Amino acid sequence: MRRFWLYPLALALASVPLRAQQPAAAGACTRPDSIAIAGNRRLPEATVRAQLPIQPGTQLTARSVETTIRTLFSTGQYESITVGCVLQPSGRTLIVVTVAERPVLGSISVRGTDVVSQRVVSDQIELIIGQPVDPALVARAVTRIDSVYSSRGYVLARVRPESTVVGDDRVDLTFRVEEGRRLAVSGVRINGNTALSDEQVVAAMQTRPEGFLWFRRGAYEDEKYSADLTQRIPDLYASRGYIDMRVASDTVIVDRELGKALVEITVEEGPQYRVGRFDVSGAQRFSQAELDGFYPFNEESGPTLSERVGDIVRRRTREPGVFDETRWRDATTQLSEAYQNQGYIYARIVPVEERRVDPDSGEVVDLRWDIVEGSPAIINRVEILGNDYTEDVCIRRELSLVPGSVFRRDLLIQSYTSLGNMGFFEAPLPVPDVRPANEEGDVDIIFRVTEKRTGNVNFGASTGQGFGIGGFIGLDQPNLFGQCKRVAVNWQFGQFINDASVSYSDPSIRGSLYRGTVAAYRTRSQFIVGDLGRQLRVGANTGLSFPVLGQPRTLLALNYGVEQVEFGGSGLLGELQSQDQFRQSFRSTLSVNLTRDTRQGLPFPFAGGLQTIETQFNGGPLGGNVGYSRIVTEVRGNQPIAVFGADLIGGSPLILTLGLTVRGGAVFGNTGPFFALQEFALGGVQFGEQLRGYPEFSITPNGFLGETNNFNAQRASFGQSFFRTTAEVGLRVSQGFYLNSFFEAGNVWATARQFNPGRLFRGAGVGASVITPLGPLGLDLGYGFDRVERDLQTGALRPAPKWQLHFRLGQLFN
């Protein structure tokens, strides 16, 4: 039997394992009489033969042999394939296909993981148990695992695949990881910089050298380093007028033994550009004067407040006339939003920067906005999906967008916020869809909501908090029959308290814009807080509110209430009433309340504001034992400083917010026996007006009264006017969890005439708040700067600032 190499085929398949069984005439092998399979152990011969694209008796060419080998390799079943030709004694030719099968994967395991979870590493492996082991997939898994470690700063990590043969055709695969130490940046060297110092450039980067303190770990991460090179450093230079700056090269020198890295960055700064001419083309909706208001480089328009604060923090000085690409980019975004708020959602604002050299050989950039306005979009339909219980009409009352009106982006955000503030749906709400409705550019708006349980029944026993042993039963349904009507019934009873109340509110009386509330209560309480004494209060009130000028966020409310109070003979109130021989009192109250509420993210708002003024009239023509008027006003504002993790709309981000609150009030007339609830007490958080860092009732018209506490109030603690202001920086972790640091100041005066906000008691501290099934719960640690104490030897007052811990439960935080 003679064997021949298939030379014509071998020349075409130089990279293919091809060998002959015995020399034979090449011409005889080009049309084989039969095909044989050899080397297969796991796969049946029929399976291998079915995978062959060639058949006996067909003409063989270099291409057909190459196709045969490639087809077999593509199945992933074989480690090697050879094709040979055998010339039999009978003169017939036989093509022999010899295969070496890949072993089957029996199991996969990962060893040596610590800083990265085993699940994360396993997710990078695409191999399938029970399938042949593909070396390419093994190599890909190693690369992907290595990338995971590199992205977290462990560039020294090593991944080693190990195989264990189990049986004749099965292997177990183990990926053994040597994580090594995290690569730390020991230094950053900037080359080629003259306009900015190394410190200024490094301060703009997130890849910074390690420091002595724990928060300066100097960890190296590929993603952050790439963003430094492509975004942060160029943005820093562009904000100083160096818009041609580029990173010429970068090098990371790694010391593998110490796990340290030295970063070298070479920059080409280019010239500094100053602002030249400004022009606008294509604008019709806004006048030139309005467009000039958006232009950030007017002589009369300096940096914004947030920019000024940022400059102070970064110790940066702005040079007048220098081009700042960041401000130019932000101004373009603001102009685009202004167009969207006017319905021009298809408007395109293209910022153009044209470089030139002025007559003094200075580099100048001329700025222009090329505007294509298009036509305003009209709302075709507003759809609400997912509300199985809450009625559409109830939800649509919260929307500021109606079909047929011009689409406005600010009203879309306002509507989205209002839906979230309803409290009937899972938060955060999905971002509303805005879809083209027709060729004219009209839009359909789709809000998607997911209902959550709103009503609840509470009952149980309680003890402590000054109320002794007792119990409570309550029913609260804020979305009665899915019509957004609210009914609440509560009864709390115990050794020192017996409270019963019922209330009903309708946000749309008979489908109108009028809102109504009716409530009644009977409260018998033994005031432990402040030792005020026992009271039996029976009363009812009703209210009617409606939008002002059709603005759903601005409400005018009229309320009328009556209350009968019977005082006991103990405590502060009882002692004072016994002196006046006045055990029972009756008051009739009419109040007017004007409120505008644009807050977002309640109960812990991160944006928007609240402005309210409430005026009460008691007695006189209304009847009752007392005659006085009371006015309280409040202004709140919140502004997001930074957002981590998502956009403000849609997502559940961490939001850092700045909040400012100003609150004040006055009483005119004699409150009589109602002074404890109608006049103002300052200090603590449980009773009256809060001022953290001071005990309850301790801020009085006569100054700080250190003898008061949670169990001891005096008549001198109450005044007829007060003022309080609070500034805080808060981190809104979620809709139900909030952290903050605060500074607040306030005072209380005996009469409205003595009001003097120039003398305030100051406090500062930190706090945490959370929403629980029992209501809001808060814990604050405040430091009272202006507390004093009396020297036991001399009797003189001396400063005694100290910390005060405050606990809040069951009331909305003020």
Summary of the structure (lengths in Angstrom):
residues: 814
radius of gyration: 39.1
end to end distance: 102.2
largest distance: 136.6
contacts: 2545
relative contact order: 0.04
helix: 19%
strand: 43%
